[in-house]
Every structure is written in C-alpha cells, then in structure tokens.
Amino acid sequence: MRISNRQARHVILHLQGLCDDPLRKQTQSQLYGLIKRLGFVQLDSILWVERAHHMTLFARNQTYRPPQLAKMLERDRLLFEGWTHDASVIPSRFYRYWRHRHRRKREKLAAKFTQWQGEGYADHCDILLDRIAEFGPLRARDLERPKGEKQPMWQWHDGKAALEYLWLTGSLAISRREGFQKVYDLAQNCIGAEDFNARVSEEEFIDWACRSALERLGFATPGDIARYFDLVSIEEAKNWVEKGGGNTVSSVDVETVDGGRRAMVARADIASLLDEICEAPQRLRVLSPFDPVIRDRKRLEWLFGFDYRIEIYVPAEMRIWGYYIFPLLEDDRLIGRIDMRADRKADCLRVRRLWLEAKVKFGSDRRKRLEGELARQARLCGMSNICWDDDALSDVA
C-alpha cells in the first residue's frame, strides 16, 4: 500500500488531535480523552509565552485553560507526572506500564547519579522516604542545607538528587507543583488505588508500548515506535514488528516531502483511517517547540520539509533563529516560525521576528490569520495587547 505525502501529513495531524475542531466546547472528560489520545504531554519550565504543555493543549482546542490540567493532576488524579523523553503528564491508567520503566531504569540511573553526584545522594533515599511517610509531601528547598555552603544554582545537593532518583524509579511521585517546583510524595498517595495496584507482564508491557506508539503515529519504523514513549528499545520494537505486532500491523510505502519513498509498518486499519480523516482546520496556529508533532525532528523534516531545532542551549552567537522560537502550522503545512514573548511588565504579547518558509507569501489573508492566532495566544497568557517590534517583518516577503 502506498501513502502519499499529503495523506501522511493528514494522518499524523489527525491522530495528534490537530484536525479536530479547535472551537468545540471541551469538557474535562474530553480533555482527558485528548491527553490519553496523545499518550502524554511534555512539560517544560520555561515561561516564554505560556508553558509548553498548556500551549500543546491550547493548539488543539482554544477553550482550554491551564487550571483544567492542574485539577486533573492534583485533585482528580487522572494524570501523573512521569518521564518519557522528559518530564510529562501521563494518564494514570498507564502507570502499570511505567512500573516496568522504573524497574528497567533503576540500576542504570543509580550508576548515572553516582557518577554525576557522588555516592552521598544514596544515603538520603531511605531517610527521605521515612520522612515523607511520617510528615507528608516536601519540596527540595525544604531540605536543610549546611550553613555557609555555596553551590552554583545548577548543582543539586544530595537531598534533591535523592528525591529525583526516587521519583524517576517510582518510589515517589509528584503530588503537585508550586510555581513550577515539584512537591514530592509517596507514589501510592498520588496514583489512584486501582491504577497503582494494577500489574502487567513484561510481554504485555512491550506489546502495549509498541502497539500504542503505532496507534498514535499511524505509520512508523521500529525506531519511531521505540522513540515515541521511550519505554522499549529499538531492538524490542523491531522484534515486535517482525512477529506481526499481534496482527496489528501492515506494510506500507510512505511518500516523503521530496517525492521519495520510505518502507514502514502501519496500523492494520490504515486504509479505513485514510478514508475517515477530515481536512485540517483552515487556520494558522502556533505550536509549542515540544508539541508531539514537532518532537521527532528527523520525521518532521522528511514528512513536512521543516528543519527545526530548539536553540535554548545553543550559544547566542551560534543561533540561527533565536532562544525560543515557535513553529507555525497552517492547514496541513508548517509555513514558518515566530519569535514572540509575553512582556508581562508592558502587558503585551511582543512579536520580535517572523520568518516564513520559501515560497510562502505574507498576503493579507495570511496576515489576518496570524493576527487572529496572536490574539488567541495573548488571551491564553493573559496579555491585553499585541506589540510588534519595528523590524519584526524585516525577513518577510
């Protein structure tokens, strides 16, 4: 079976919720359904416009508001905060699969933390577990520090390292965030009893991890499957595919943006899926740099023809675009990128620079679409105005 490039783009946008009506009223249950459909939503601490996880959900439904996510995490316990490629919010129903990740990573993380921090952190683990069990949740800053001790901000003390190790290996969980600081508690206090007590076998875990990744990707290589949740190895994903994936896979050729072909496996229902997909909404949308459609840079490039990287950790003089740049999605194409930031002192969303891809013109219709999206982004981050820097359009034809 052959899938055209346009069909392929529509598949991933549909499966990732970007073909849904962004104006539809969204209940709490429907928001949970969206997060479950995505599999996870990656968190990010940087507050440039709004935090990345809120922008990911807002891109799919403009009625979304950040307090909805906090309620699901901190009160209803429908979600937990775990690790995929980075810290993410994940449906609590999936916790049974993350137990295998905790077990698999425990020895490797112990060696990594010892190499990074020294052996001191390990002495704090049992002490901290007992302390939390007796006195309740705590933050890293609640831990005592020796008087007069000075360390760079980025250097963790032993207590903080112990808390992170215990979280990453499943003894602790994140009860809530204060600002963006983690508040740690025993895992059984943060995960509902049904989900906390559920268990699956190793075979069931591998099958779920591979099958669930392919369901959300539509078509993939074993590497794509392994990278989606970062739960299994490429070799395990390859073995799962070679064994037929529980009769859930078929072979396809997917057209690249430049007309080439890639041999992949797809969901067994790929043909009916292609028949059911709706067109993407006719609007322009800002995507978070951590949006699941953006995250796999190689896949993004051959599928959409969009070369993107995050330059947060790139020295300023070596950046091509800037510190925190947002991709722009219009219909089923990534048409450019924008440098914008919430200027909270001036109460405005400040547009600092706009770039469009080759052959994309900035006509009156596209400008209206962009202005509409900027107005939506300003509402999301609580800014009253939109301000354009004088040279914001200097790179736009």
C-alpha positions in Angstrom: 0.0 0.0 0.0 1.3 3.5 -0.9 0.5 6.6 1.2 1.0 10.0 -0.5 2.9 12.7 1.4 -0.3 14.8 1.8 -2.2 11.7 3.2 0.7 11.0 5.5 0.7 14.6 6.9 -3.1 14.3 7.4 -2.7 11.0 9.3 -0.3 12.4 11.8 -2.2 15.7 12.3 -5.5 13.7 12.7 -4.0 11.2 15.2 -2.4 14.0 17.2 -5.6 16.0 17.5 -4.8 18.8 15.1 -7.6 18.0 12.7 -10.3 18.4 15.4 -12.5 21.5 15.5 -10.5 23.9 17.7 -13.7 25.8 18.6 -15.6 22.9 20.0 -16.6 23.2 23.7 -14.4 20.8 25.6 -15.4 19.2 28.9 -13.0 17.9 31.5 -13.7 14.3 30.3 -13.0 15.3 26.7 -9.7 17.0 27.7 -8.7 13.8 29.5 -9.6 11.9 26.3 -7.3 14.2 24.3 -4.4 13.6 26.6 -5.0 9.9 26.5 -5.1 10.0 22.7 -1.8 11.8 22.6 -0.3 9.4 25.2 1.5 12.1 27.1 2.0 15.9 27.1 5.6 17.0 27.7 6.2 19.6 30.4 8.6 22.5 30.2 9.6 25.0 32.9 10.2 28.0 30.6 7.5 30.6 30.7 8.1 32.4 27.4 4.5 32.9 26.3 2.7 30.2 28.3 4.3 27.0 29.5 4.7 24.4 26.7 2.2 21.8 28.0 -0.5 24.4 28.1 0.3 25.6 24.5 0.2 22.0 23.3 -3.3 21.5 24.6 -4.4 25.0 23.5 -3.3 24.4 19.9 -5.9 21.6 19.7 -8.7 23.4 21.5 -8.8 27.2 22.2 -11.3 26.7 25.0 -8.6 25.0 27.1 -7.4 26.8 30.2 -4.4 25.9 32.4 -6.4 25.3 35.7 -8.1 22.4 34.0 -4.8 20.4 33.8 -3.9 21.2 37.4 -7.3 19.8 38.6 -6.8 16.6 36.7 -3.3 16.1 38.1 -3.6 17.3 41.6 -7.2 16.7 42.7 -8.8 14.1 40.4 -5.6 12.1 40.0 -6.5 11.2 36.4 -2.9 12.0 35.4 0.5 11.5 36.9 3.8 13.2 36.2 6.3 10.8 34.8 9.2 10.5 32.4 9.1 9.9 28.6 11.9 11.8 26.8 11.4 14.4 29.5 9.0 15.2 32.3 5.5 14.7 31.0 1.9 14.3 32.2 0.6 10.8 31.5 -2.8 9.2 32.1 -2.8 7.3 35.4 -4.3 4.3 33.6 -0.8 3.9 32.0 1.0 3.8 35.4 1.1 0.0 35.3 3.4 0.2 32.2 5.6 2.9 33.7 6.3 0.5 36.5 8.4 -1.5 34.0 10.3 1.7 33.0 11.0 2.3 36.7 12.4 -1.2 37.2 14.4 -1.1 33.9 16.0 2.2 34.7 16.8 1.7 38.4 20.3 0.2 38.1 21.3 2.5 35.2 20.1 5.6 37.0 21.8 4.6 40.2 25.1 4.4 38.3 24.4 7.6 36.5 23.5 9.5 39.7 26.6 8.2 41.5 28.8 9.3 38.6 27.2 12.7 38.5 26.6 13.4 42.2 28.8 11.0 44.0 27.5 8.4 46.4 26.1 10.8 49.0 22.7 11.0 47.5 22.0 7.3 48.1 22.4 7.8 51.9 19.4 10.1 51.8 16.9 7.8 50.0 15.6 5.8 52.9 15.7 8.8 55.2 13.6 10.9 52.8 11.1 8.0 52.3 10.6 7.7 56.0 10.3 11.5 56.4 7.7 11.8 53.7 5.8 8.8 55.1 5.7 10.5 58.5 5.3 14.2 57.8 3.9 14.3 54.3 4.9 15.9 50.9 8.0 18.1 50.6 9.9 20.2 48.1 13.6 20.1 47.5 14.0 23.5 49.1 12.5 22.2 52.3 15.6 20.2 52.9 18.3 21.5 55.2 21.5 22.8 53.8 24.8 23.2 55.7 25.3 26.7 56.9 27.5 28.8 54.7 27.5 26.2 51.9 27.6 27.8 48.5 26.9 26.0 45.3 26.1 27.1 41.7 22.3 27.2 41.1 22.5 24.3 38.7 24.3 22.0 41.1 22.0 19.7 43.0 22.6 18.9 46.6 22.4 15.3 47.8 18.8 15.6 49.1 17.5 17.0 45.8 19.3 14.2 43.9 17.8 11.6 46.1 14.3 13.0 45.6 14.7 12.9 41.8 16.2 9.4 41.9 13.2 8.2 44.0 10.8 9.8 41.6 12.4 8.5 38.4 12.4 5.0 39.8 8.9 5.0 41.1 9.1 5.2 44.9 7.9 8.9 44.9 5.6 10.8 42.6 4.8 14.4 42.1 1.9 15.5 44.2 1.6 19.0 42.7 3.7 21.9 41.5 4.1 25.2 43.4 5.1 27.7 40.9 6.9 25.1 38.9 8.7 23.5 41.8 7.9 19.8 42.3 6.2 18.7 45.6 7.2 15.0 46.2 5.0 12.4 47.9 4.8 8.6 48.2 3.7 7.2 44.8 0.7 5.4 46.4 -0.6 8.8 47.6 -0.6 10.3 44.1 -1.9 7.4 42.0 -5.4 6.1 42.4 -5.5 2.7 44.1 -6.9 0.8 41.1 -4.1 2.1 38.8 -1.4 1.9 41.5 -2.1 -1.8 42.2 -2.5 -2.9 38.6 0.2 -5.1 37.1 1.1 -6.3 33.6 3.7 -8.9 32.5 6.8 -8.0 30.6 5.3 -9.3 27.4 2.1 -7.3 27.9 4.2 -4.2 28.6 6.3 -4.5 25.4 3.2 -5.2 23.3 1.3 -2.2 24.8 4.3 0.2 24.3 4.8 -0.8 20.7 1.1 -1.0 19.7 0.2 2.2 21.5 3.0 4.1 19.8 2.0 2.8 16.4 -1.6 3.8 17.0 -0.6 7.4 17.7 1.9 7.5 14.8 -0.2 5.8 12.1 3.0 4.5 10.3 6.5 4.1 11.6 9.8 2.3 11.7 10.9 0.3 14.7 13.0 3.3 15.7 9.9 5.6 15.5 7.9 3.2 17.7 10.6 2.9 20.3 11.2 6.7 20.5 7.5 7.6 20.9 7.2 6.8 24.6 10.9 5.9 25.2 9.8 2.8 27.0 11.3 0.0 24.9 14.5 -0.4 22.9 14.6 -0.3 19.1 15.5 -4.0 19.1 12.4 -4.8 21.1 10.3 -2.7 18.7 11.9 -4.5 15.8 11.2 -7.9 17.2 7.6 -6.9 17.9 7.2 -5.8 14.3 8.8 -9.0 12.9 6.4 -11.1 14.9 3.5 -9.3 13.3 2.7 -6.9 16.1 -0.2 -9.1 17.4 -1.8 -8.8 13.9 -2.0 -5.0 14.3 0.5 -4.0 11.6 0.7 -3.9 7.8 3.4 -2.9 5.3 3.3 0.5 3.6 5.4 2.8 1.4 5.1 6.4 2.6 6.0 9.3 0.3 8.4 11.9 1.6 8.0 15.6 1.0 10.6 15.5 -1.8 8.9 12.6 -3.6 10.9 9.7 -2.2 9.6 6.6 -0.6 10.1 5.0 2.9 9.1 1.5 3.7 7.3 1.3 7.0 4.7 -0.6 9.0 1.3 0.9 9.7 -1.7 0.3 11.8 -3.7 -2.6 10.4 -6.7 -0.2 9.9 -4.7 2.4 7.9 -6.9 2.1 4.8 -10.1 2.9 6.6 -8.3 5.5 8.6 -7.3 7.3 5.4 -10.9 7.3 4.3 -12.2 8.8 7.6 -9.7 11.7 8.0 -11.2 15.2 7.8 -9.3 18.2 6.4 -7.2 20.2 8.9 -8.9 23.4 10.1 -8.3 26.4 7.8 -6.5 28.5 10.3 -3.0 29.4 11.4 -1.7 28.0 14.7 1.3 28.5 16.9 2.9 25.2 18.1 5.0 24.6 21.2 8.6 23.6 20.5 7.7 20.4 22.5 4.5 19.6 20.6 4.4 15.9 19.8 4.1 16.7 16.0 7.4 18.6 16.3 9.3 16.5 18.7 10.8 13.9 16.3 13.0 16.3 14.2 14.0 13.7 11.5 10.5 12.6 11.0 9.3 16.2 10.9 11.9 17.0 8.2 11.1 14.2 5.7 7.3 14.4 6.3 6.8 18.2 6.4 10.0 19.5 4.9 10.5 21.6 8.0 14.0 21.9 9.6 13.6 22.8 13.2 15.7 22.7 16.4 15.4 24.3 19.8 18.3 26.7 20.4 17.9 27.3 24.1 21.2 25.6 24.8 23.0 26.9 21.7 25.4 29.8 22.4 23.7 33.1 21.4 26.3 33.8 18.6 25.7 30.4 17.1 21.8 30.5 16.9 20.2 30.6 13.5 16.8 31.8 14.7 16.7 32.6 18.4 16.4 31.4 22.0 12.7 30.2 22.0 11.1 30.1 18.5 7.6 28.7 17.7 6.7 26.8 14.6 3.6 28.0 12.6 1.1 25.4 11.3 -1.4 26.4 8.6 -3.8 23.8 7.4 -1.5 20.8 6.9 1.8 22.7 6.3 4.4 24.2 8.6 4.8 27.6 6.9 7.2 29.4 9.2 8.3 30.3 12.7 7.8 33.2 15.0 9.8 34.8 17.8 7.4 36.2 20.4 7.3 36.6 24.1 4.8 37.7 26.8 6.1 41.0 28.0 4.3 41.0 31.4 5.6 44.4 32.5 4.2 46.0 29.4 1.1 43.8 29.4 1.6 42.8 25.8 2.5 39.8 23.6 5.6 41.1 21.8 6.3 39.9 18.3 10.0 40.2 17.8 10.5 38.5 14.4 8.6 36.5 11.8 10.1 34.1 9.2 8.2 32.3 6.5 9.3 29.3 4.6 10.4 29.6 0.9 7.6 30.4 -1.5 5.2 31.3 1.4 3.9 34.8 0.9 2.6 37.2 3.6 -0.5 38.3 1.9 -3.5 40.0 3.6 -5.4 36.7 4.2 -2.4 35.1 5.9 -1.7 38.2 7.9 -5.3 38.2 9.2 -4.9 34.5 10.2 -1.7 35.3 12.0 -3.3 38.3 13.8 -6.2 36.0 14.8 -3.8 33.4 16.3 -1.8 36.1 18.1 -5.0 37.4 19.7 -5.7 33.9 20.9 -2.2 33.4 22.3 -2.5 36.8 24.1 -5.7 35.6 25.8 -4.0 32.3 26.8 -1.1 34.1 28.5 -3.2 36.9 29.9 -1.8 39.8 27.9 -4.1 42.7 26.9 -2.2 43.9 23.8 -0.1 42.7 20.9 3.1 44.7 20.1 5.2 44.3 17.0 8.9 45.3 17.1 9.9 47.7 14.4 12.0 45.0 12.5 9.6 42.1 13.2 8.7 41.8 9.5 12.1 42.5 8.0 12.6 38.9 6.9 9.1 38.5 5.4 8.5 39.0 1.7 
